[in-house]
Amino acid sequence: MVSYSTWSTCTGRHSSDFKTRKSDIEQLGEGTCMYFKFMKYWMFIFFVCFVMSVPAMVINGNGDAYKNKEASSVFKKMMALTTMGNVGSYQDLDCNQAFLPDTDN
């Protein structure tokens, strides 16, 4: 049994360069190395997606459509505050009637 540190173990990365592919956990097998490289890659991708979504959450959070609404839980209220419906632009739209022309089929 060999103990590996969670944060200081080098798992390498997907690359054509042998030096950057080198991993500290190679003796555990190729599948284990590929799994941890895959996890590291997707953590980076999800972090980039989070950073790209922060401006939309901030803009939508400044809306006031859900300020006075009662939510069944705090979690639901916080999720509603970050959606595009919180901006309140739907409140300006009034569609009470529609004109349908006389048509003969």
KEKE-3310 file (N, C-alpha, C; in steps of 0.2 Angstrom, whole numbers, plus 5000, padded with zeros to 4 digits):
npx = (5004:5003:5003:4995:4995:4982:4982:4995:4999:5005:4996:4999:4995:4984:4993:5005:5018:5030:5035:5026:5015:5019:5016:5013:5006:5007:5010:4999:4991:4986:4972:4968:4977:4972:4959:4960:4967:4957:4947:4953:4954:4940:4936:4943:4936:4923:4925:4928:4916:4908:4914:4911:4897:4895:4893:4880:4872:4874:4868:4855:4852:4851:4838:4820:4809:4806:4807:4797:4790:4784:4793:4794:4806:4822:4832:4825:4821:4833:4838:4828:4831:4842:4838:4833:4820:4819:4822:4811:4806:4795:4784:4781:4774:4759:4746:4731:4722:4719:4719:4711:4711:4697:4696:4695:4695)
npy = (4994:5011:5027:5041:5059:5070:5083:5086:5076:5072:5071:5072:5076:5076:5075:5077:5077:5069:5072:5080:5071:5062:5054:5053:5042:5031:5017:5012:5009:5011:5014:5020:5031:5038:5041:5050:5060:5064:5068:5079:5087:5089:5096:5108:5113:5114:5124:5135:5136:5140:5153:5160:5160:5168:5183:5183:5178:5188:5199:5195:5193:5206:5210:5213:5205:5194:5198:5200:5188:5173:5159:5141:5137:5142:5139:5137:5151:5157:5151:5156:5169:5170:5168:5172:5176:5184:5197:5203:5208:5202:5207:5219:5216:5215:5205:5205:5203:5197:5199:5191:5188:5186:5171:5160:5144)
npz = (5000:4995:5000:4993:4991:4991:4984:4980:4972:4956:4941:4928:4911:4896:4882:4869:4872:4881:4893:4900:4900:4910:4925:4943:4947:4939:4941:4945:4935:4917:4915:4927:4928:4916:4920:4931:4924:4915:4924:4929:4918:4915:4927:4925:4913:4918:4927:4919:4912:4923:4926:4914:4916:4926:4924:4918:4929:4938:4932:4930:4944:4948:4945:4949:4950:4957:4970:4980:4981:4988:4992:4993:4999:5004:4995:4983:4981:4979:4968:4959:4959:4951:4938:4921:4921:4932:4929:4924:4912:4906:4912:4906:4894:4887:4881:4877:4867:4851:4833:4821:4805:4793:4785:4771:4769)
capx = (5000:5007:4998:4996:4992:4976:4983:5002:5001:5005:4993:5000:4989:4984:4998:5010:5025:5031:5037:5019:5011:5022:5011:5016:5002:5008:5011:4992:4988:4984:4965:4968:4980:4968:4953:4962:4968:4950:4944:4956:4952:4933:4936:4945:4931:4917:4927:4928:4909:4906:4916:4907:4890:4894:4890:4873:4869:4874:4863:4848:4851:4849:4831:4816:4802:4804:4808:4791:4787:4785:4795:4793:4812:4827:4835:4821:4821:4840:4838:4824:4834:4847:4836:4831:4813:4819:4823:4805:4804:4789:4779:4779:4771:4752:4743:4724:4717:4722:4715:4712:4707:4692:4699:4691:4699)
capy = (5000:5017:5033:5047:5065:5072:5089:5086:5071:5075:5066:5073:5079:5074:5079:5073:5078:5063:5075:5082:5065:5058:5054:5049:5036:5026:5010:5010:5006:5016:5016:5025:5038:5041:5043:5056:5066:5065:5072:5086:5091:5092:5101:5114:5115:5116:5131:5140:5137:5144:5160:5163:5161:5173:5189:5182:5177:5195:5204:5192:5194:5213:5211:5213:5202:5189:5200:5199:5182:5168:5153:5136:5136:5147:5137:5139:5158:5159:5149:5160:5176:5170:5166:5177:5178:5189:5203:5206:5210:5199:5211:5224:5213:5214:5203:5204:5201:5196:5200:5185:5190:5181:5167:5155:5138)
capz = (5000:4995:5001:4989:4993:4986:4980:4978:4967:4949:4937:4921:4907:4889:4878:4864:4875:4886:4900:4903:4901:4915:4931:4949:4949:4933:4943:4947:4928:4912:4916:4933:4925:4911:4924:4934:4919:4913:4929:4930:4912:4916:4932:4922:4909:4922:4930:4914:4911:4928:4925:4909:4918:4932:4922:4917:4936:4941:4928:4932:4951:4950:4944:4955:4949:4962:4977:4985:4980:4993:4989:4998:5002:5002:4989:4977:4980:4977:4961:4955:4958:4946:4931:4917:4923:4938:4926:4924:4906:4904:4915:4901:4888:4888:4876:4879:4862:4844:4828:4817:4799:4790:4780:4768:4766)
cpx = (5004:5001:5000:4992:4987:4978:4990:5004:5000:5002:4995:4994:4990:4988:5002:5017:5025:5032:5030:5014:5013:5017:5015:5012:5002:5008:5004:4988:4986:4977:4965:4971:4975:4961:4955:4964:4961:4946:4947:4954:4945:4932:4938:4939:4925:4919:4926:4920:4906:4908:4912:4900:4889:4891:4882:4869:4869:4869:4856:4847:4849:4842:4827:4809:4801:4806:4803:4788:4789:4787:4795:4800:4817:4831:4832:4821:4828:4840:4834:4827:4839:4845:4834:4824:4813:4820:4817:4802:4797:4783:4776:4775:4764:4749:4736:4720:4722:4717:4716:4707:4702:4696:4695:4696:4696)
cpy = (5006:5022:5038:5053:5067:5078:5089:5081:5073:5069:5067:5076:5076:5078:5074:5073:5073:5066:5077:5076:5061:5059:5050:5043:5031:5019:5007:5007:5012:5018:5021:5031:5041:5044:5049:5062:5068:5070:5079:5090:5094:5097:5108:5117:5117:5123:5136:5141:5141:5151:5163:5164:5166:5180:5189:5182:5184:5199:5201:5193:5201:5214:5211:5210:5197:5191:5199:5193:5177:5162:5148:5135:5141:5146:5139:5147:5160:5157:5153:5167:5176:5168:5172:5180:5184:5196:5207:5209:5208:5203:5216:5222:5212:5211:5200:5201:5200:5196:5194:5187:5184:5178:5162:5149:5134)
cpz = (5000:4996:4996:4991:4988:4982:4978:4973:4960:4945:4930:4917:4900:4885:4874:4867:4881:4893:4903:4904:4907:4922:4937:4950:4943:4935:4945:4940:4924:4913:4922:4931:4921:4915:4927:4930:4916:4918:4930:4924:4913:4922:4929:4917:4913:4925:4925:4912:4917:4928:4920:4911:4923:4930:4921:4924:4939:4938:4930:4939:4953:4948:4950:4954:4954:4970:4982:4985:4986:4990:4995:5002:5000:4996:4983:4975:4977:4970:4956:4954:4952:4939:4927:4918:4928:4935:4925:4918:4903:4907:4910:4895:4890:4881:4878:4874:4856:4839:4823:4810:4796:4784:4777:4766:4761)
residu = (MET:VAL:SER:TYR:SER:THR:TRP:SER:THR:CYS:THR:GLY:ARG:HIS:SER:SER:ASP:PHE:LYS:THR:ARG:LYS:SER:ASP:ILE:GLU:GLN:LEU:GLY:GLU:GLY:THR:CYS:MET:TYR:PHE:LYS:PHE:MET:LYS:TYR:TRP:MET:PHE:ILE:PHE:PHE:VAL:CYS:PHE:VAL:MET:SER:VAL:PRO:ALA:MET:VAL:ILE:ASN:GLY:ASN:GLY:ASP:ALA:TYR:LYS:ASN:LYS:GLU:ALA:SER:SER:VAL:PHE:LYS:LYS:MET:MET:ALA:LEU:THR:THR:MET:GLY:ASN:VAL:GLY:SER:TYR:GLN:ASP:LEU:ASP:CYS:ASN:GLN:ALA:PHE:LEU:PRO:ASP:THR:ASP:ASN)
# end
